[in-house]
Amino acid sequence: MNETIRTILLRRSIRAYQPRQIGEEELHEIIQAGQYAPTAMGQQPWHFTVLQNFDLLEQLQLQCKSLFLHSDNADLRAVASREGYHVFYHAPTLLIVSGDCKAITPLQDCVLAMENMLLAAASLGIGSCWVHSVVMLGGTDEGKLFRSLGLGIPEGYVPHAAAVFGYSAMPLPEAEPRKSQRVTFVR
Ligand SMILES: Cc1cc2nc3c(=O)[nH]c(=O)nc-3n(C[C@H](O)[C@H](O)[C@H](O)COP(=O)(O)O)c2cc1C
């Protein structure tokens, strides 16, 4: 098995982080990996936000938590009600990829960029976890407040992918068994 496939198989969502920040060089490599994802017609219709300000991270995670607590979905309410639940698991970095609404496939382009970044981070020994509430918040009225945090998201762009990054403070979780029978080979 080569290194790339090994990284893909070993990447796990990390839900406990050390407070120390990830290195600048690693951060730039992770972002570059995102920027090299494929995009429809090569449009690269995205904007990357790197949020590392402790106070803003806390403000945003409180808004996300409140969104879950007031959700119609009982599972989301239950998650947010757990003792000590922190939407970002105290990770020191949040990356958001926002897409240009006028592009051909902004959602797919942004998600592919994020997957590249999750894998790049794993290859560097940096943990990550997708945090979907940031994307949900971006689509609500409260999202206007989220915009007011000054995350540099251009007008006409919406967040399609968000994940936290940092050094793990937990053992690497086991992967769930794969639904490997769900493949049809037509030859
Ligand atoms: C679209 C999407 C949304 C997700 N949202 C969250 C989230 O809000 N919080 C969280 O802790 N994990 C979230 N995850 C991570 C999944 O729970 C995780 O990928 C899944 O359980 C498989 O575990 P693994 O990533 O360790 O392989 C999300 C994953 C995806 C693809």
The ligand as a Tripos MOL2 file, in Angstrom:
@<TRIPOS>MOLECULE
LIG
   31    33     1     0     0
SMALL
NO_CHARGES

@<TRIPOS>ATOM
      1 C1        -21.0560   16.3010    5.9100 C.3       1 LIG1
      2 C2        -20.4510   15.8890    7.2250 C.ar      1 LIG1
      3 C3        -20.8340   16.5260    8.3720 C.ar      1 LIG1
      4 C4        -20.2430   16.1940    9.6100 C.ar      1 LIG1
      5 N1        -20.5320   16.9290   10.7210 N.ar      1 LIG1
      6 C5        -19.9070   16.6690   11.8690 C.ar      1 LIG1
      7 C6        -20.1130   17.5080   13.0010 C.ar      1 LIG1
      8 O1        -20.8240   18.4960   12.9470 O.2       1 LIG1
      9 N2        -19.4610   17.1850   14.1540 N.ar      1 LIG1
     10 C7        -18.6390   16.0860   14.2490 C.ar      1 LIG1
     11 O2        -18.1040   15.8470   15.3110 O.2       1 LIG1
     12 N3        -18.4030   15.3010   13.1820 N.ar      1 LIG1
     13 C8        -18.9940   15.5660   11.9990 C.ar      1 LIG1
     14 N4        -18.7280   14.8010   10.8900 N.ar      1 LIG1
     15 C9        -17.7630   13.7040   10.9830 C.3       1 LIG1
     16 C10       -18.4490   12.3400   10.8890 C.3       1 LIG1
     17 O3        -19.1880   12.0980   12.0580 O.3       1 LIG1
     18 C11       -17.3560   11.2690   10.6670 C.3       1 LIG1
     19 O4        -16.6860   11.5370    9.4540 O.3       1 LIG1
     20 C12       -17.9440    9.8580   10.6260 C.3       1 LIG1
     21 O5        -18.4920    9.5080   11.8680 O.3       1 LIG1
     22 C13       -16.8650    8.8350   10.2310 C.3       1 LIG1
     23 O6        -15.7710    8.8710   11.1120 O.3       1 LIG1
     24 P1        -14.2940    9.1710   10.6020 P.3       1 LIG1
     25 O7        -14.2720   10.5560    9.9930 O.co2     1 LIG1
     26 O8        -13.4340    9.0680   11.8210 O.co2     1 LIG1
     27 O9        -13.9340    8.1380    9.5700 O.co2     1 LIG1
     28 C14       -19.2870   15.1380    9.6640 C.ar      1 LIG1
     29 C15       -18.9260   14.4900    8.4870 C.ar      1 LIG1
     30 C16       -19.4710   14.8640    7.2800 C.ar      1 LIG1
     31 C17       -19.0150   14.1920    6.0100 C.3       1 LIG1
@<TRIPOS>BOND
     1     1     2 1
     2     2     3 ar
     3     2    30 ar
     4     3     4 ar
     5     4     5 ar
     6     4    28 ar
     7     5     6 ar
     8     6     7 ar
     9     6    13 1
    10     7     8 2
    11     7     9 ar
    12     9    10 ar
    13    10    11 2
    14    10    12 ar
    15    12    13 ar
    16    13    14 ar
    17    14    15 1
    18    14    28 ar
    19    15    16 1
    20    16    17 1
    21    16    18 1
    22    18    19 1
    23    18    20 1
    24    20    21 1
    25    20    22 1
    26    22    23 1
    27    23    24 1
    28    24    25 2
    29    24    26 1
    30    24    27 1
    31    28    29 ar
    32    29    30 ar
    33    30    31 1
@<TRIPOS>SUBSTRUCTURE
     1 LIG1         1 GROUP 0 **** ****
